[in-house]
Amino acid sequence: MANKYWVAGGTGNYNSTTNWSATSGGASGVAIPTTVDDVFFDVNSGAGTVVINATSNSRALNLTGFTGTLDFVQYLYVRANMNFGTGGYTVTGLGYLSLLTLMTITSNGTTYTGNVYFAGNVVYTLADDMSCSGNVTFTNTGTQTINGNTLFCGADLASTSNGFTQGTTNIVLNGTGTWSNNNSTGGIKNNFTINTAGTITL
């Protein structure tokens, strides 16, 4: 297990050793992150574009201080704690940030503009309110639990498999989108609030 820091100042692919360092702002050339590496995009990572050009991995992911762009062409899998940082970065692309395992999610008041998958049969803990203006998808085949605070969904919300999502987190639909359940034997059991001037399609 190791810490990996993005150091490219311009556009580059996530899966390229030329963009990773063992220290913040250090020399590039270390191996790309794997499932056991903690990944940091920080103040020394530059303001360029990070292209998630292929299915990519990290253990924990921390975006504190990053001011560049994350372009999700494919999926980035996170397997430990998730910290959305303090804002200042941009998220583009149709790919998903996929949260796989038991973890604490810290938002720091940042609204995440990309798409998010809650993809594990595990317990997620929201350390503070989490706001997403991209699509939020719950996908699991067992029991998935989301506890603490509030999850604000500004776009589509979907449950895509035959598992249940439950927990103490209140889910607020505060944008315009579609709330869908794609399997008749699954669903979402969390408390809901619909608070939007737009249209929610069920």
C-alpha positions in Angstrom: 0.0 0.0 0.0 1.3 3.5 -0.9 0.2 7.1 -1.3 -0.1 8.2 -5.0 -0.3 11.9 -5.9 -1.4 13.3 -9.3 1.3 15.8 -10.4 0.6 16.6 -14.1 0.1 20.2 -14.9 -1.6 19.5 -18.2 -4.0 17.0 -19.7 -3.1 13.4 -19.0 -4.5 10.0 -18.5 -5.2 8.5 -15.1 -3.6 5.2 -16.3 -0.2 6.7 -17.1 2.9 6.5 -14.9 4.0 10.0 -16.2 1.3 11.6 -14.0 1.9 10.0 -10.6 4.4 10.7 -7.8 5.0 9.2 -4.4 4.9 12.7 -2.8 2.8 15.9 -3.3 4.3 17.9 -6.2 7.2 15.4 -6.5 8.8 13.7 -9.4 6.6 11.6 -11.6 7.1 8.1 -12.8 5.7 5.9 -10.1 3.3 3.1 -10.9 -0.4 3.9 -11.5 -2.7 3.5 -8.5 -4.1 0.1 -7.7 -6.8 -1.2 -5.3 -4.4 -0.8 -2.3 -3.1 2.7 -3.0 -4.5 5.9 -1.5 -4.9 8.6 -4.2 -4.6 12.4 -3.7 -5.4 15.2 -6.1 -4.2 18.3 -4.2 -3.0 21.9 -4.5 0.2 20.7 -6.2 -1.6 18.6 -8.8 -2.0 21.5 -11.3 -5.2 22.8 -13.0 -5.1 20.5 -16.0 -7.5 17.7 -17.0 -7.3 14.2 -15.6 -8.9 11.7 -18.1 -10.3 8.5 -16.5 -9.5 6.9 -19.8 -9.9 3.3 -18.7 -11.4 1.4 -15.7 -9.3 2.8 -12.9 -8.7 2.0 -9.2 -7.8 3.6 -5.9 -8.2 2.6 -2.2 -9.1 6.0 -0.6 -9.6 9.1 -2.7 -9.0 12.7 -1.5 -9.7 15.7 -3.7 -8.8 18.4 -1.2 -7.1 21.4 -2.9 -7.5 20.2 -6.5 -8.5 22.9 -9.0 -8.3 20.9 -12.3 -10.9 18.8 -14.2 -11.8 15.1 -13.8 -13.1 13.8 -17.1 -14.8 10.5 -16.5 -14.7 8.6 -19.8 -14.8 5.3 -17.7 -15.2 4.3 -14.1 -13.0 5.1 -11.1 -13.4 2.6 -8.3 -12.9 3.7 -4.7 -12.5 1.1 -1.9 -11.9 3.1 1.3 -12.8 6.6 2.5 -13.9 9.3 0.1 -13.2 13.0 0.6 -14.7 15.3 -2.0 -12.4 18.2 -0.8 -13.2 21.8 -0.6 -14.4 22.4 -4.2 -12.7 24.3 -7.0 -12.4 21.4 -9.4 -14.7 20.5 -12.3 -16.2 17.1 -13.2 -17.2 16.1 -16.7 -17.9 12.9 -18.7 -20.5 10.2 -18.6 -18.5 7.7 -16.5 -19.1 7.1 -12.8 -17.2 7.5 -9.5 -18.0 4.0 -8.1 -17.9 3.6 -4.3 -17.5 -0.1 -3.6 -16.7 -0.9 0.1 -17.5 0.2 3.6 -16.4 3.8 3.9 -16.9 7.2 5.4 -17.8 9.9 2.8 -16.8 13.5 3.6 -18.2 16.3 1.4 -16.9 19.5 3.1 -19.8 21.4 1.6 -18.8 20.5 -2.0 -21.4 19.7 -4.6 -20.1 16.9 -6.7 -21.2 17.5 -10.3 -20.4 14.0 -11.7 -22.2 10.7 -11.6 -21.9 8.4 -8.5 -22.5 4.7 -8.0 -23.1 3.2 -4.6 -22.1 -0.3 -5.6 -21.4 -2.3 -2.5 -23.5 -4.5 -0.1 -21.9 -2.5 2.7 -22.5 0.4 5.2 -21.7 3.9 3.9 -21.5 6.7 6.5 -22.0 10.3 5.5 -19.8 12.4 7.7 -21.8 15.5 6.5 -24.4 16.3 4.0 -23.6 15.1 0.5 -24.8 17.0 -2.6 -24.7 15.5 -6.1 -25.9 17.4 -9.2 -25.0 14.4 -11.4 -26.8 11.1 -11.5 -26.9 8.9 -8.3 -27.3 5.1 -8.7 -27.7 2.4 -6.1 -26.6 -0.9 -7.5 -26.4 -4.0 -5.2 -27.7 -7.5 -5.0 -28.0 -7.6 -1.2 -28.6 -5.1 1.5 -26.9 -1.7 1.2 -27.0 0.8 4.1 -26.4 4.5 4.0 -26.3 6.2 7.4 -26.1 9.8 8.6 -27.0 13.3 7.4 -28.7 14.0 4.1 -28.0 13.0 0.5 -29.2 15.7 -2.0 -29.8 14.4 -5.5 -30.1 17.0 -8.2 -30.5 14.8 -11.2 -31.6 11.2 -11.8 -31.8 8.7 -8.9 -31.9 5.0 -9.8 -32.0 1.6 -8.1 -30.7 -0.8 -10.8 -30.7 -4.3 -9.2 -32.7 -6.6 -6.9 -31.1 -5.4 -3.6 -32.4 -3.0 -1.0 -30.9 0.3 0.1 -31.7 1.3 3.6 -30.4 3.4 6.5 -30.8 6.6 8.4 -29.7 9.0 5.6 -32.5 11.2 4.4 -32.6 11.4 0.6 -33.7 14.7 -0.8 -34.7 15.1 -4.5 -33.9 18.8 -5.1 -33.4 19.0 -8.8 -35.1 17.8 -12.0 -34.7 14.2 -12.9 -36.1 10.7 -13.0 -36.4 8.4 -9.9 -36.4 4.9 -11.2 -36.3 1.3 -9.9 -35.3 -1.1 -12.6 -36.0 -4.3 -10.7 -39.4 -5.3 -9.2 -37.8 -7.1 -6.2 -35.4 -4.3 -5.1 -35.8 -0.8 -3.9 -34.9 2.1 -1.6 -36.1 2.2 2.0 -34.5 5.4 3.2 -36.7 8.4 4.1 -37.4 10.7 1.2 -38.1 14.4 0.8 -39.1 15.9 -2.6 -38.1 19.6 -2.5 -37.8 21.1 -6.0 -39.5 23.6 -8.2 -38.8 21.3 -11.1 -40.3 18.0 -12.2 -39.5 14.6 -10.7 -40.5 11.7 -12.9 -41.2 8.4 -11.1 
